[in-house]
């Protein structure tokens, strides 16, 4: 970042929220790179992989996103929204040291690669069950009927959510996404989010109480157990982070599965490579994450007046890391706009980096690694309905609102 000139951050973020920017943000990122080469000051925007690593690794910058999100609301309005702010401030992703380290230590044991491997057979059974239901369909909405449901079932099973509450689970998670995704929520949206959050807290609180008396070995039981020692989870922290796992574990993975399927369907040669050689799946997952990440940006706040990458930030100002742009940095990824599942040395920033690296990254990768090849194997040749592809109006979670495909060789039912 340069230290002089006007700051285009707000203008660029507004452009990314436009219909064209939501449909395809990558031309915006390319233009920013070209304009910077001609001397444009990018202000508080970070688009380079190396600079993104530096910002994300800087523990002196704050991850307190709650303050900036609630800033448009008056103090009196915020006071009427309890327990919204109290709950959001207890979420591990929005905390700073020392609370962040304590919360992360209490939660991370449930997401180790070994624990995830134990859950892979269950993930496969859930994915196969969803695809069984689609076996006779000639036209399918993969986002609605597969991508959106698989992570809900996986995270729901980890938390002990009854399958009958799957839609409630998805509704609560979606509300949190909408709240943060607008960037500047108004009072009406904040009140609606509060109501949904109160409902979610009540349900999760009842589940947690059952686990106190009858632990089952699931994730929620482990979280409840971590309340016992001194310095363990408070009730707010327990409920807030169970809700956060619902949201991040559902929405992020759902969108990433959908984005991955879109990338493969737009590049049928790569889909065919994967069909022929399933051993390519690990590399395919990394390329799916790099090429079209479900998380396009993250921000870090200056807690005091200071320099960040050569630019002076005032206390409370944010530096915005465009993860989607960093994942297309030609200095790190040769031919960055080419989708190549055999790309070597692929280390995208889709799960961030540093102290706030995504706790559920191993679980998300497992769902991608299992779910995507099963779709290609079980549903056969698929024709993407590009004209029906529209994207969610949020900067936080990038993904289509639907993914309609037609299956080759499957006849349409009468009247369809």
C-alpha positions as CSV (number, residue, x, y, z in Angstrom):
1,X,0.0,0.0,0.0
2,X,1.2,3.5,-0.8
3,X,1.0,6.2,1.8
4,X,-0.4,9.0,-0.3
5,X,-3.4,9.7,-2.5
6,X,-7.1,9.2,-2.1
7,X,-8.4,5.9,-0.7
8,X,-10.6,3.9,-3.1
9,X,-11.5,1.2,-0.6
10,X,-15.2,2.1,-0.3
11,X,-15.6,2.6,-4.0
12,X,-14.1,-0.8,-4.8
13,X,-16.2,-2.6,-2.1
14,X,-19.3,-1.0,-3.6
15,X,-18.3,-2.2,-7.0
16,X,-17.8,-5.8,-5.7
17,X,-21.3,-5.6,-4.3
18,X,-22.8,-4.6,-7.7
19,X,-24.5,-7.3,-9.8
20,X,-21.5,-7.5,-12.1
21,X,-19.1,-7.7,-9.2
22,X,-21.0,-10.4,-7.4
23,X,-21.3,-12.4,-10.6
24,X,-17.5,-12.1,-11.3
25,X,-15.2,-10.2,-9.0
26,X,-12.0,-11.3,-10.8
27,X,-12.0,-8.6,-13.5
28,X,-12.1,-6.0,-10.7
29,X,-9.1,-7.6,-9.1
30,X,-7.2,-7.7,-12.4
31,X,-8.0,-4.0,-13.1
32,X,-6.8,-3.0,-9.6
33,X,-3.5,-4.7,-10.3
34,X,-3.2,-3.0,-13.7
35,X,-4.1,0.4,-12.2
36,X,-1.6,0.0,-9.4
37,X,1.1,-0.7,-11.9
38,X,0.2,2.7,-13.4
39,X,0.6,4.4,-10.0
40,X,-2.9,4.1,-8.5
41,X,-2.9,4.2,-4.6
42,X,-5.0,1.2,-3.5
43,X,-5.5,2.7,-0.1
44,X,-6.4,0.1,2.6
45,X,-6.9,-2.7,0.0
46,X,-4.4,-5.7,-0.1
47,X,-4.4,-7.7,-3.3
48,X,-1.0,-9.4,-3.2
49,X,-0.4,-12.8,-1.7
50,X,2.8,-11.9,0.1
51,X,1.2,-8.7,1.6
52,X,-1.9,-10.7,2.6
53,X,0.3,-13.1,4.5
54,X,2.0,-10.3,6.3
55,X,-1.3,-8.7,7.4
56,X,-2.9,-12.0,8.4
57,X,0.2,-12.9,10.4
58,X,0.3,-9.6,12.3
59,X,-1.0,-10.3,15.8
60,X,-1.0,-6.6,16.7
61,X,-3.9,-6.0,14.3
62,X,-7.4,-6.7,15.6
63,X,-10.0,-9.1,14.3
64,X,-12.9,-7.3,16.2
65,X,-15.3,-7.2,13.3
66,X,-18.3,-6.7,15.6
67,X,-17.5,-3.1,16.4
68,X,-17.2,-2.0,12.8
69,X,-20.4,-3.9,11.8
70,X,-22.5,-2.3,14.6
71,X,-21.0,1.1,14.1
72,X,-23.8,2.4,11.9
73,X,-26.3,1.8,14.8
74,X,-26.8,4.4,17.5
75,X,-25.8,3.5,21.0
76,X,-29.5,3.4,22.1
77,X,-30.4,1.1,19.3
78,X,-27.5,-1.3,20.2
79,X,-28.6,-1.4,23.8
80,X,-32.0,-2.7,22.7
81,X,-30.5,-5.6,20.8
82,X,-29.2,-7.7,23.6
83,X,-28.0,-10.5,23.4
84,X,-27.0,-9.8,19.8
85,X,-23.8,-7.9,20.5
86,X,-22.9,-9.9,23.6
87,X,-23.2,-13.2,21.6
88,X,-21.2,-11.9,18.6
89,X,-18.4,-10.6,20.7
90,X,-18.0,-14.1,22.2
91,X,-17.3,-15.7,18.8
92,X,-13.7,-17.0,18.5
93,X,-13.2,-15.5,15.0
94,X,-13.9,-12.0,16.2
95,X,-11.8,-12.0,19.4
96,X,-8.2,-10.9,20.0
97,X,-5.6,-12.2,22.5
98,X,-5.8,-13.4,25.2
99,X,-9.4,-14.5,24.7
100,X,-8.8,-15.7,21.2
101,X,-6.0,-18.1,22.2
102,X,-8.1,-19.5,25.1
103,X,-11.2,-20.1,23.0
104,X,-9.2,-21.6,20.1
105,X,-7.5,-24.1,22.5
106,X,-10.8,-25.1,23.9
107,X,-12.4,-25.7,20.4
108,X,-9.6,-26.9,18.2
109,X,-9.5,-30.5,19.5
110,X,-12.7,-31.3,17.7
111,X,-11.3,-30.4,14.3
112,X,-7.9,-32.1,14.1
113,X,-7.2,-34.1,10.9
114,X,-7.4,-37.4,13.0
115,X,-10.9,-36.5,14.3
116,X,-12.0,-35.5,10.8
117,X,-10.8,-38.8,9.4
118,X,-13.0,-40.6,11.9
119,X,-16.0,-38.7,10.6
120,X,-15.3,-39.3,6.9
121,X,-17.4,-42.5,6.6
122,X,-20.3,-40.6,8.0
123,X,-19.8,-37.7,5.6
124,X,-19.7,-40.2,2.7
125,X,-23.0,-41.8,3.9
126,X,-24.7,-38.5,4.1
127,X,-23.5,-37.4,0.7
128,X,-24.5,-40.7,-0.9
129,X,-28.0,-40.5,0.7
130,X,-28.5,-37.0,-0.8
131,X,-27.4,-38.2,-4.2
132,X,-29.7,-41.3,-3.9
133,X,-32.6,-38.9,-3.7
134,X,-31.6,-37.3,-7.0
135,X,-31.0,-40.5,-8.9
136,X,-34.1,-40.3,-11.1
137,X,-34.1,-36.5,-11.7
138,X,-33.3,-35.1,-15.1
139,X,-32.9,-31.6,-13.8
140,X,-31.4,-30.8,-10.4
141,X,-30.6,-27.7,-8.3
142,X,-27.3,-28.9,-6.9
143,X,-27.0,-25.9,-4.6
144,X,-30.4,-26.5,-3.0
145,X,-30.4,-30.3,-3.0
146,X,-26.8,-31.2,-2.3
147,X,-24.3,-28.4,-1.6
148,X,-26.5,-26.6,0.9
149,X,-27.7,-29.7,2.6
150,X,-24.5,-31.8,3.0
151,X,-22.7,-29.3,5.4
152,X,-25.9,-28.7,7.3
153,X,-26.2,-32.4,8.0
154,X,-22.5,-32.8,8.8
155,X,-22.2,-29.9,11.2
156,X,-25.7,-30.7,12.6
157,X,-24.6,-34.3,13.4
158,X,-21.5,-32.9,15.1
159,X,-23.6,-30.6,17.3
160,X,-26.3,-33.2,17.8
161,X,-29.0,-31.2,15.9
162,X,-32.0,-33.3,15.1
163,X,-32.4,-33.9,11.4
164,X,-35.9,-32.5,11.7
165,X,-34.4,-29.1,12.6
166,X,-32.2,-28.9,9.5
167,X,-34.2,-26.0,8.0
168,X,-34.1,-24.1,11.3
169,X,-30.4,-24.7,11.4
170,X,-30.0,-23.3,7.9
171,X,-32.2,-20.3,8.6
172,X,-30.2,-19.3,11.6
173,X,-27.0,-19.6,9.8
174,X,-28.3,-17.7,6.8
175,X,-29.4,-14.8,9.0
176,X,-25.9,-14.3,10.4
177,X,-24.5,-14.3,6.9
178,X,-27.0,-11.7,5.8
179,X,-26.3,-9.5,8.8
180,X,-22.5,-9.4,8.3
181,X,-22.7,-9.5,4.5
182,X,-24.4,-6.2,4.1
183,X,-21.4,-4.4,5.6
184,X,-23.7,-1.8,7.2
185,X,-26.8,-3.4,8.8
186,X,-29.8,-1.2,9.6
187,X,-31.9,-1.4,12.8
188,X,-34.6,-3.6,11.2
189,X,-32.0,-6.2,10.0
190,X,-30.3,-6.1,13.4
191,X,-33.6,-6.7,15.2
192,X,-34.5,-9.6,12.9
193,X,-31.0,-11.1,13.5
194,X,-31.5,-10.7,17.2
195,X,-34.8,-12.6,17.1
196,X,-33.3,-15.4,15.1
197,X,-30.3,-15.5,17.4
198,X,-32.5,-15.7,20.5
199,X,-34.3,-18.6,19.0
200,X,-31.0,-20.4,18.1
201,X,-29.6,-19.8,21.6
202,X,-32.7,-21.2,23.2
203,X,-32.5,-24.4,21.1
204,X,-28.7,-24.8,21.5
205,X,-29.1,-24.1,25.2
206,X,-31.5,-27.0,25.6
207,X,-29.2,-29.3,23.6
208,X,-26.2,-28.2,25.8
209,X,-28.2,-28.9,29.0
210,X,-29.0,-32.4,27.8
211,X,-25.3,-33.0,27.1
212,X,-24.4,-31.9,30.6
213,X,-26.4,-34.8,32.0
214,X,-26.0,-37.3,29.1
215,X,-22.8,-36.6,27.1
216,X,-22.7,-38.4,23.8
217,X,-19.2,-37.9,22.5
218,X,-20.3,-35.4,19.9
219,X,-18.8,-31.9,19.4
220,X,-21.4,-30.2,21.6
221,X,-20.6,-32.6,24.4
222,X,-16.9,-31.7,24.2
223,X,-17.8,-28.0,24.3
224,X,-20.0,-28.5,27.3
225,X,-17.2,-30.5,29.0
226,X,-14.8,-27.6,28.4
227,X,-16.9,-25.4,30.7
228,X,-15.8,-27.4,33.7
229,X,-12.2,-26.3,34.4
230,X,-11.3,-22.8,35.5
231,X,-10.9,-20.7,32.4
232,X,-13.3,-22.8,30.3
233,X,-16.1,-21.7,28.1
234,X,-18.7,-19.4,29.6
235,X,-22.3,-19.9,28.7
236,X,-22.2,-17.1,26.2
237,X,-19.0,-18.4,24.6
238,X,-20.5,-21.9,24.4
239,X,-23.7,-20.8,22.7
240,X,-22.0,-18.2,20.5
241,X,-19.4,-20.6,19.2
242,X,-21.9,-23.4,18.6
243,X,-23.9,-20.9,16.5
244,X,-20.7,-19.8,14.8
245,X,-19.8,-23.4,13.9
246,X,-23.3,-23.7,12.5
247,X,-22.8,-20.6,10.3
248,X,-19.2,-21.0,9.2
249,X,-19.3,-24.8,8.9
250,X,-22.5,-24.6,6.9
251,X,-22.4,-21.5,4.7
252,X,-18.7,-21.5,3.9
253,X,-18.6,-25.2,2.9
254,X,-21.9,-25.1,1.0
255,X,-20.8,-22.2,-1.1
256,X,-17.3,-23.7,-1.7
257,X,-18.9,-27.0,-2.9
258,X,-21.1,-25.1,-5.3
259,X,-18.3,-22.9,-6.5
260,X,-16.2,-26.0,-7.1
261,X,-18.9,-27.6,-9.1
262,X,-19.3,-24.5,-11.2
263,X,-15.6,-24.4,-11.9
264,X,-15.5,-28.0,-12.9
265,X,-18.6,-27.7,-15.1
266,X,-17.2,-24.6,-16.8
267,X,-14.0,-26.6,-17.4
268,X,-15.2,-30.0,-18.5
269,X,-11.7,-31.1,-19.4
270,X,-10.7,-30.8,-15.7
271,X,-13.9,-32.6,-14.6
272,X,-13.0,-35.4,-17.0
273,X,-9.5,-35.6,-15.6
274,X,-10.9,-36.0,-12.1
275,X,-13.4,-38.6,-13.2
276,X,-10.6,-40.6,-14.8
277,X,-8.1,-40.2,-12.0
278,X,-9.7,-39.8,-8.5
279,X,-6.2,-39.6,-7.0
280,X,-6.2,-36.0,-8.3
281,X,-8.8,-35.0,-5.8
282,X,-6.5,-33.4,-3.2
283,X,-5.0,-31.1,-5.8
284,X,-8.4,-30.4,-7.2
285,X,-9.7,-29.3,-3.8
286,X,-6.8,-26.8,-3.4
287,X,-7.4,-25.4,-6.9
288,X,-11.2,-25.2,-6.2
289,X,-10.3,-23.2,-3.1
290,X,-7.9,-20.9,-4.9
291,X,-9.8,-20.4,-8.1
292,X,-13.2,-19.2,-6.6
293,X,-13.1,-19.0,-2.9
294,X,-16.3,-18.9,-0.9
295,X,-14.6,-16.3,1.4
296,X,-13.4,-13.3,-0.7
297,X,-12.2,-10.9,1.9
298,X,-11.3,-10.4,5.5
299,X,-10.3,-7.3,7.5
300,X,-8.0,-6.4,10.3
301,X,-8.3,-3.2,12.5
302,X,-5.7,-0.9,13.8
303,X,-6.1,-0.6,17.6
304,X,-4.0,2.6,17.6
305,X,-2.7,5.1,15.0
306,X,0.1,3.1,13.1
307,X,1.7,2.2,9.9
308,X,0.6,-1.0,8.1
309,X,2.5,-1.9,4.9
310,X,3.7,1.7,4.6
311,X,0.3,3.3,5.0
312,X,-0.8,5.3,8.0
313,X,-4.0,3.9,9.6
314,X,-6.0,5.8,12.2
315,X,-7.2,3.9,15.3
316,X,-10.3,1.9,14.3
317,X,-9.5,1.9,10.5
318,X,-9.5,-1.4,8.7
319,X,-7.1,-2.9,6.2
320,X,-9.1,-5.1,3.8
321,X,-7.4,-8.2,2.5
322,X,-9.0,-9.3,-0.7
323,X,-8.4,-13.0,-0.4
324,X,-9.9,-13.7,-3.9
325,X,-7.4,-11.3,-5.4
326,X,-4.4,-12.8,-3.4
327,X,-5.4,-16.2,-4.7
328,X,-5.1,-14.9,-8.3
329,X,-1.7,-13.1,-7.7
330,X,0.4,-13.9,-10.7
331,X,3.6,-13.4,-8.6
332,X,2.5,-16.5,-6.6
333,X,0.4,-18.4,-9.0
334,X,1.5,-18.6,-12.7
335,X,-1.4,-18.2,-15.1
336,X,-3.7,-17.4,-12.2
337,X,-6.9,-17.2,-14.2
338,X,-6.4,-20.8,-15.5
339,X,-8.3,-23.5,-13.6
340,X,-5.8,-26.4,-13.3
341,X,-6.5,-29.3,-10.9
342,X,-2.9,-30.4,-11.4
343,X,-1.4,-27.1,-10.3
344,X,1.8,-27.6,-8.3
345,X,2.6,-25.8,-5.0
346,X,-0.9,-24.6,-4.5
347,X,-1.4,-22.9,-1.2
348,X,-4.5,-20.6,-1.4
349,X,-5.5,-18.2,1.4
350,X,-9.2,-19.2,1.3
351,X,-9.0,-20.3,5.0
352,X,-6.9,-17.2,5.9
353,X,-3.6,-17.6,7.6
354,X,-1.9,-17.1,11.0
355,X,-3.7,-17.2,14.4
356,X,-7.1,-16.9,12.8
357,X,-6.6,-19.7,10.3
358,X,-9.9,-21.5,9.9
359,X,-10.5,-24.0,12.7
360,X,-12.7,-26.1,10.4
361,X,-10.4,-26.2,7.4
362,X,-9.7,-30.0,7.6
363,X,-13.4,-30.7,7.9
364,X,-14.3,-28.4,5.0
365,X,-11.6,-30.1,2.8
366,X,-13.0,-33.5,3.7
367,X,-16.5,-32.5,2.6
368,X,-15.1,-31.1,-0.7
369,X,-12.9,-34.2,-1.2
370,X,-15.8,-36.6,-0.6
371,X,-18.8,-34.7,-2.0
372,X,-17.5,-33.3,-5.3
373,X,-16.2,-36.6,-6.8
374,X,-19.4,-38.3,-5.8
375,X,-21.5,-35.8,-7.7
376,X,-19.4,-36.3,-10.8
377,X,-19.5,-40.1,-10.4
378,X,-23.2,-40.5,-9.5
379,X,-24.9,-37.9,-11.7
380,X,-22.8,-38.3,-14.8
381,X,-22.5,-35.7,-17.5
382,X,-24.1,-32.4,-16.4
383,X,-25.1,-29.3,-18.4
384,X,-24.7,-26.1,-16.4
385,X,-27.7,-23.7,-16.9
386,X,-25.5,-20.5,-17.0
387,X,-28.5,-18.2,-17.6
388,X,-30.0,-19.1,-14.2
389,X,-26.8,-18.5,-12.3
390,X,-27.2,-15.6,-9.9
391,X,-25.0,-14.8,-6.8
392,X,-25.8,-13.9,-3.2
393,X,-25.7,-10.2,-2.5
394,X,-22.9,-10.4,0.1
395,X,-19.2,-9.9,0.2
396,X,-18.7,-12.5,3.0
397,X,-19.9,-15.7,1.4
398,X,-19.5,-15.9,-2.4
399,X,-21.7,-18.5,-4.1
400,X,-24.7,-18.9,-6.4
401,X,-28.2,-18.8,-5.1
402,X,-28.9,-21.9,-7.1
403,X,-27.0,-24.3,-9.4
404,X,-29.4,-25.8,-11.9
405,X,-28.0,-28.6,-14.1
406,X,-29.4,-31.0,-16.6
407,X,-28.3,-34.6,-16.7
408,X,-27.4,-36.2,-20.0
409,X,-29.3,-39.3,-20.8
410,X,-31.9,-39.0,-18.0
411,X,-35.5,-38.4,-19.5
412,X,-37.6,-35.7,-18.1
413,X,-40.7,-36.8,-16.2
414,X,-44.1,-36.1,-17.7
415,X,-45.2,-32.6,-17.0
416,X,-41.8,-31.4,-15.9
